[in-house]
Amino acid sequence: PPRQLVRGVVVIDPGHGGNDPGTWPRGISALPEEAINLDIGVQVAHHLTQRGVRVVMTRGSDTYVSLDRRADIADRALANLFVSIHADSAHRKSASGLTVHIHTRATTTSQKAARCILESCRRAGIETRGMLTNNFHVLREHERPAVLIECGFLTNREDAIRLNSSSYRATLATVIAEGIANFLSQ
Ligand code: ZN
């Protein structure tokens, strides 16, 4: 069936970039975190745009954007949702799966968005670790509903292999966009 158009403004924030490659455990991930974040972010933006959502990207190439600037973009866009995209790392190599973070003092709107994204991942059979609260700068320094997605662990062998695969990143982008569209439609 034809998909219904979805209204809203979403800021997509691919983490890191420029002189900040993000977490990059050599030998496990060929791609730096920033490139994985950017590729997924650009594809999420594309899917949302196709569904009628107005999308603003905090960066569209491998460039440095400060955390304050990213938060400022969320406020200026009057975003219905700010979505920061990252890949995780941990000392424990067995840690795996996708996590959605919201701010410690997040509103129920941000919680709803996190649940929609996690629900979409679970339906697609993607391993999730659930919702966590955190005091991340890009979740705290603006007034808009916000989530930060850690798409998997670059320190975990299986997650790293998946996140280095363009077909997995394409699937994940579709699934994340679906979750965001469901949130906007509620
Ligand atoms: Zn990161």
Residues whose N, C-alpha, C, O or C-beta is under 5 A from the ligand:
A	BS01	ZN	G15 G22 H86 A87
